[in-house]
Amino acid sequence: MITIIACASIKPELEHIKAGAKDVQIRYLPQNLHRTPEKLKKMLQNKVNEVKYNDGKLVLGFGLCSNAIIGIKAPQQGMYVPCAHDCITFFLGSREKYNELFRKYPGTYYLTKSWIGDKKDPLGLLENEYTQRVGKEMAEETMRKEIINYDYISFINTLDDDRGKCRERAKENAKFFKKKFIEHKANNDFFGKIVFGPHQKPDFIYIEAYKSVKQQEILKLGGI
């Protein structure tokens, strides 16, 4: 038995790979919690605490995610943690691909179908959250400041794009905020490892029973 605790932003990919596997159970936390790391840390620890020994091997479907997983304490059976900055590594398939694109396109804001569909892209946040709170003018100014250090908006194409609607939405984001648009093809390799393994170095680090996740160990092992 394998129990996975993951962010809902990668639910479509994990569920597709899991398919009918009866020995894999996945428990999800809401996406976008990386924007409030302390809240994510608390919710994730509570979810980990719910895992019983007979739930089998525990695997996290989270990267460092604004360091929210740092300090999370493993249950009795220990747990496996991906060596990744965030879910973008998962979508691209490997740390190597993530690092390659990070060097080639520094300052990139990545979008996927799940982020766009859940209206968590910059335009979605502007239209559905910020404007309602502070009005259109201030909301736009706030969002522009929030992404001022990004030069690119990249769409990671999972090839399940509802006839290109998500790609077009990503392009709208790039045009509105005056960013360069780039597109990358998704790769499910890392998702497959989360679900079925192997959960081994250098892609995963094992946290022993009742020990806590340490940033240095993940950074050193993962080369990130």
Secondary structure, DSSP 8 states (H G I E B T S, - for coil): -EEEEEEGGGHHHHHHHHTT-TTEEEEEE-TTGGGSHHHHHHHHHHHHHT--GGG-EEEEE---TTTTTTT-B--TT-EEEE--SSHHHHHHSSHHHHHHHHHHS-SEEEE-HHHHHTT-SHHHHIIIIIHHHH-HHHHHHHHHHHTTT--EEEEEE-S--TTTHHHHHHHHHHHHTT-EEEEEE---HHHHHHHH----TTTEEEE-TT-B--HHHHHHHHT-
